[in-house]
Amino acid sequence: MKLITALSILTTLATASPAPAPASALYGCRSDVNYCGHTLLNMGWSRDNIIDECSGRPDWLAANSVDNVLFHCGGGDSLTFIESCNAPGTCVDAGAGNSDYCS
């Protein structure tokens, strides 16, 4: 009887789904690295996550305009607006571990 109960509990624990984490916490960013919006999108962030987690953003910044914007990562899912790059395609992905920049 005890063996059946123990197996029942283990089966329940193994098949139970953990509570989902907030979407942005699933992706994160490396502390003290700058990211283009399009880089964050490629890392799995959604446009809404970027806007929601971004402090110091100007009023004009909307979810549909984050691609060519440079953000600073404070670690985890903490973003700060740095600047909007001058023209489409001028926010440069500098590669893993390096800060992106406006060209």
SEPA-749588 format. One record per residue (C-alpha): x, y, z; residue in three letters. Coordinates in steps of 0.001 Angstrom, whole numbers, plus 500000, padded with zeros to 6 digits. Layout:
# residues N
     px     py     pz seti
      X      Y      Z  ALA
...
//
This chain:
# residues 103
     px     py     pz seti
 500000 500000 500000  MET
 502790 502417 500912  LYS
 504611 501632 497650  LEU
 501525 502425 495570  ILE
 501012 505720 497427  THR
 504661 506699 496958  ALA
 504501 505852 493246  LEU
 501288 507844 492927  SER
 502904 510888 494497  ILE
 506014 510614 492319  LEU
 503909 510260 489169  THR
 501859 513310 490125  THR
 504993 515367 490812  LEU
 506650 514278 487570  ALA
 503670 515234 485432  THR
 502698 518453 487211  ALA
 503570 521603 485309  SER
 505421 524341 487171  PRO
 503837 527784 487263  ALA
 504862 529727 484160  PRO
 507452 532444 484657  ALA
 506780 535939 483349  PRO
 507613 535969 479636  ALA
 510512 538408 479905  SER
 512151 536489 482750  ALA
 512421 533500 480435  LEU
 514742 535382 478109  TYR
 516795 537810 480168  GLY
 519829 539703 478981  CYS
 523466 539945 480025  ARG
 524162 542654 482586  SER
 525990 545757 481333  ASP
 525609 544832 477662  VAL
 523787 547034 475133  ASN
 521269 545396 472817  TYR
 519482 546499 469668  CYS
 515767 545871 469789  GLY
 516077 543407 466905  HIS
 518714 541473 468870  THR
 516346 541167 471842  LEU
 513593 539997 469483  LEU
 515966 537334 468089  ASN
 516704 536247 471682  MET
 513007 535519 472182  GLY
 511748 538735 473729  TRP
 508419 540015 472439  SER
 507939 543642 471431  ARG
 505558 544105 474361  ASP
 508104 542623 476821  ASN
 510727 545087 475627  ILE
 508380 548046 476126  ILE
 507130 546764 479494  ASP
 510634 546215 480900  GLU
 512211 549397 479518  CYS
 512759 552265 481942  SER
 513461 555803 480804  GLY
 511817 555261 477438  ARG
 510501 558259 475534  PRO
 506748 558563 475004  ASP
 507096 558002 471257  TRP
 508640 554549 471697  LEU
 506012 551952 470840  ALA
 506183 548199 470465  ALA
 506284 548452 466668  ASN
 509354 550717 466711  SER
 511859 548830 468895  VAL
 513904 547143 466132  ASP
 516332 550018 465543  ASN
 516573 551187 469166  VAL
 519519 550607 471503  LEU
 518855 549399 475063  PHE
 521145 548820 478057  HIS
 520668 545646 480083  CYS
 520829 545956 483844  GLY
 520681 542170 484212  GLY
 517849 539657 484034  GLY
 515040 541455 482296  ASP
 515913 545049 483218  SER
 516261 547367 480196  LEU
 517004 551092 479900  THR
 516494 553147 476746  PHE
 519790 554520 475343  ILE
 518958 555927 471913  GLU
 517178 555432 468638  SER
 519627 554770 465820  CYS
 519424 557255 462930  ASN
 518049 555105 460120  ALA
 516586 551627 459727  PRO
 519288 548981 459762  GLY
 521852 551127 461611  THR
 521591 549320 464954  CYS
 524384 546755 464701  VAL
 524392 543351 466409  ASP
 527991 543041 467650  ALA
 527725 539328 468438  GLY
 527254 537293 471597  ALA
 528691 538924 474715  GLY
 529492 542215 472956  ASN
 527527 545442 473158  SER
 525450 546323 470115  ASP
 525796 549888 468791  TYR
 524412 552465 466362  CYS
 526518 552870 463205  SER
//
